[in-house]
Structure formats: structure tokens, C-alpha cells
């Protein structure tokens, strides 16, 4: 059975490319949209009180299969394939292809080359920007919004230390399904950090554990290894410490690996694997 979190199908509606693979009353071709809000919540059901499964960032593409009268768009994210419901107000026509991404936890877009002006938008790490031109200090998009040049990076820019990127999020509040500086969860932190260095990464912990890296022993752990529990993941900073977004601290925190392993084991969960990416 196909995972409905990664395959757009419901009993009443499914993507046309799934015809013959799933049962649905109707099969439709999707329409490509772009996320135009800084952060767009993707929910499990079409309701504001529904579970938050993940978030999409400005510039991401979404294939939409239905927009309801209530304003919910049901679709699939291009970046990691996640399926769910977004507010249709967060989507717009596909614009210029992003050339850069935000490379710091958060930045502002100013209406002109003057940081004393009130910003027009605040973006989070990983948001895509179609840069039309650059100056000595700013990257300027098609709207004329000016982003500090040091806060953005070309999509193909080489960065190799995803742990250092994760460390930028220390003290960010914990948010189930979150993927921004406003709030982030454990697998969102791993995904965001790996994507920032050009690595494809699934969204959920169980998907990450299956897809990423080679298994190593906990006793052989080193910087950049991923430590998995059932429903949780952390990033090793070195042989003694790790960083993770977690509900115990209700934030992204650094703590000794031994302390975390003992505490989580006491709550009923052992380490399931350590993966070297």
C-alpha cells in the first residue's frame, strides 16, 4: 500500500499518475503553484485545528489537485513529496525560478537599499528567492525587495558542515511539524540542515532512518552522525554532545549524548540506530 503522506490519493480523488496503483473515484492532473507566504503550514486535514505535519517555505513549488470552497488546497510539495492541505491564500502563480536560498536562520527584505526602512517581508532559512540583480550589499528580487547579500546563497553554493547550520537554531522553540526559526521539530531540524548543504532528506524520522547514511555503532559516534530513537532524531556534534529539537527542553538544545540516551531510555525508548551521512 502506498504511503498517503507521500502519494496524493484519497477515496474520492487522486493524482492522475497514480491511476492503476490506487483506488479513487476521480483522477486529476495537478496544477503547479508557488508558496508566496514566508511559511505555509501543511496540515493533515482541511482545518486550522488539524495536526501540523510540516511547513513549506517561500519559493517552494506545490502540485495542487483540489482547491475547496473553504479555501484549502490539497497538494504535494515538490521539495520532499509531502502531501497535505495548505491555505490557498499561501499559494500563487509560479514565478521566476529561485536562484538563491536564505542561508541564515532569518532575514528581512527591505523596500530599498536602506536597512533603516521598515522591512517588507521576513524569511527563514531555506526560503527561495529569485534574485534579479545584486549590489555590493544586497540581493534584489523581482519585487524590488532588498535582502542583505551576506544572508543569501546561490542554490549551488557549496557548504559542507550541516551541524554548524543546525547549531544556528539553538533556543528555537520546539514545534511539532515546524520547519522554521519560529518553531522547529527534530526531523525538521535535520531536514533543513541537510538541505542547506545540498543533501536530499525526507521529512519524518522513520523516513530519515531508512533513507540516510550507513549504520555505525553508538560507541563510534562522531560529528555529523544521526542518532535515532522511535519518533526522534538528534545530530552528534562530537563524541560527547548532540543537538536536537525536543519536547523535553521545548526548544533546540545541546546536551551530552549520554544524558539524553539515559533520559530517553528511562521514558521507555532505546536508541534504534546511528547513521553516518
N, C-alpha and C positions, 0 to 999 in steps of 0.2 A: 504493500500500500504506500502511495506517495505521501510524503510529509506535507500537509496543507499549509505549514508555515513557510515552505519553500516552493510550493506549487499552487498556482491560483485556481482553485476549484472549490465549489460549494455544490450542494444538491441541485440548486436552481441555475447556477451559472458557472462557466469555466472558460479558461483561455482556449482559443482555437487550436493551439499546438498540442493540447492535451486530449484532443479527440481520439478515441480508441484506447486511451490509457485510464480514463476515469469516467464515471457516470455523472451526467448533469443534464438538466432539462434544456439548456441552451449553451451553445459555444459561440464566443465572440472574439473578434480581433481587438487587441488593445490599442489605446491611443497614448502616445508618449507626451508626458508633461515634465515640467521642471519645478523643483521646490524653490519658491521665491521668498519664503519666510526664513529668518535666521535658523530656527529649529522647528521642525514639524513633528508632532507626536504621531506615531503609528500604533493604533490600538487594535485589540483583539476583536472587538465588536464595535458597531457604529453607535457609540455613545460616549459622552465625555467622562462618564464614571467607569468606563470599561478599562480593563487592565492595559497598562502601557507596556508594549512588547519591545519597542525600540524607538529610535528617533532618526529622522532624516535631516540632513543639513543643507543649507542653501547651495543651489547649484546641482544637487543630485537629480537624476532622472528617475521617473516613476512611470511604469506602464499601467494605465488605468483601464479597468474593464467595466466599471459602472460608477456613475455619479447619481446618488439618490436625491429625491426631492428635499430631503433634510440637509443636504449639503455634505454628505460623506462620500469620499472617493475610495473605492476598493481597488487596490492595485498591488504591484510588486516593485520593490526597489531594485534599481539596476546594480547598485554597488555590492549588495550581498544577497540579493534574491529574496529578501524577507517579504512576506505577504501580510497585508492588513488594511486597516481603514485610517485615512487621513482626512482632515478637514479640506474640502475642495478650495477653501479660501487660501490655503497654503500653497496652492499649485497655480502655475501659469503656463502660457505657451513656451515651447522650447526656444531658448535664446541662443546666443553665441556660446560655443563650447568653452567651458572653463579652461584657462591656461595655467592658472596658479591656484594654490590652496593656502588657507590660513595656516601658518606654521607655529603659532604661539597659542596659548590657551584661549585668548580672546583679543579682539582688536576692534577698532572703530573705523567707519567710513565717513570721512568729512566732506562737506559740500564743496570745499575748495582747498587749496594748498595752505591751510591755516588751521593748526591744531587748537586755536582758541575759539573756533566756531563750534556750535553745538553739532555733534555727530548725527548723521542721517540713519545709521544702522550700526549695530554691534554684532559681530560674527564670532563664532567659536572655531577652535582648531578643526581642520578638515573641511571647512566650508569652501566651496569652489567659487573662484572669481574669474571672469573673462576680462583680462587686462587688455585695454586698448592701447595704452601707452604708459611709459614710466618717466619720471623726472629723477633728479638726484635724491629726492626724499620720499616720493610717493609712487604707488602703483594706482593708475586711474582706470576705472571700468567704463562701460558704455553709458552709464547714467551720469558720469562725471564725478562719481564719488571717489575720494582720495584716501587710500589706505597706506599707512606707514610702510615704506618699502621693506624695512627690516622685519616686518611681521608676516610677509607672504613669501612663498617659494614656488618656482615653476613646478609643474606636476612631475617632471622628470628629474628634479633636483635630487642629488644623492645624499641620503642621510642614513647612518648605519646603527646608531645607538638608540633603539626604541625604548630602552629602560630609562634613559635620560628624559625622553619625552613623557613617559608615564610619571616620572618624578615631578614634572611641572604641575601635576594635578593634585599634589599633596594638599590636604584640607578641603578639597572639593566635596560638597555634601553627597552622601550616598542617595541614589535614586534608582529604584528598580526600573529597568528599561532605559535609563538615562544614558546619554552619549555626548554630553557637553560639559563645559565648565560650570553650568548652573546645577548640574547633578549628573552623576555617573554611577554605573554599577560595575561589577567585577569584570564581566566579559566585554562590556563596552569599553573599559579602560584598555584591555588587551587589544581589542579590535582597532580602536582609534590609534594606539601607539604603533601597532604593526602597519596599519595602512599609511601612516605618516612616513614610513621608510620604504614604502612601495611593496609591502607584502600583502597578498590576498589573505583575508582572515574571515572565517564565518562569524556569526553573531553570538550564538549561545555557547555555554561552556561545554556541553556534551558534543557539540559540533566541532568546537576547537580541539577538544581532547582527541577526537577521532581523526581530524584532518592535519593537525600541525605536528611537525617535528618527529624526532626519534626518541624512544623511551630510554631514560637513564636512571640510575639509582639515586635515591634521595641523598645518600652519603657522598655522592659525586657531584652535587649540585654546584652550579656556577652562575655568574651573571647572565641574565637573559633566559634562563630556563623557566618554564612554566610549571607551577605546582597545581595539581588538580585534586579537588575533592568532589563528591557528588553535589553538583549545583554551585560550585565555587571554583575560582581560579585566582592565583597570585603570581607575581613576577619576582624572581630572585634578583636581588641587587648584587649579591655576592654570596659566599658560602654560609653566611650567618644571618643576613637580613633579607626581607622581602617587602614589596609594596603591593597593596591591594585595596580596591574599593570594597568596603564591607559594612554590614549592618551592626557589627559589634561596636565599632567606633562611630558609625553613621557618617563616615567620610572616607576619603582615600588616605591611608596611613601607612607608615613604615614601622615594622616591628620585627623582632627576632623570629626567625623561622621556627626555632624550637618552641618558643612560647605559643605561636599560632597553631602549630601542629598539636601541641598538648591541649590547648583550649578547645580546638575544634573536635579533637578526639573525645574529650570529655562530654561534648554535646552530642556525641553519637556518630561521628563521621571520621573515617581514616583517609589518609592520602590515597587516591586511586592510581595516580601516575605522576611522573615528572617527565616533561617533554623538552627536548633541546631543539629550538627552531633555528 
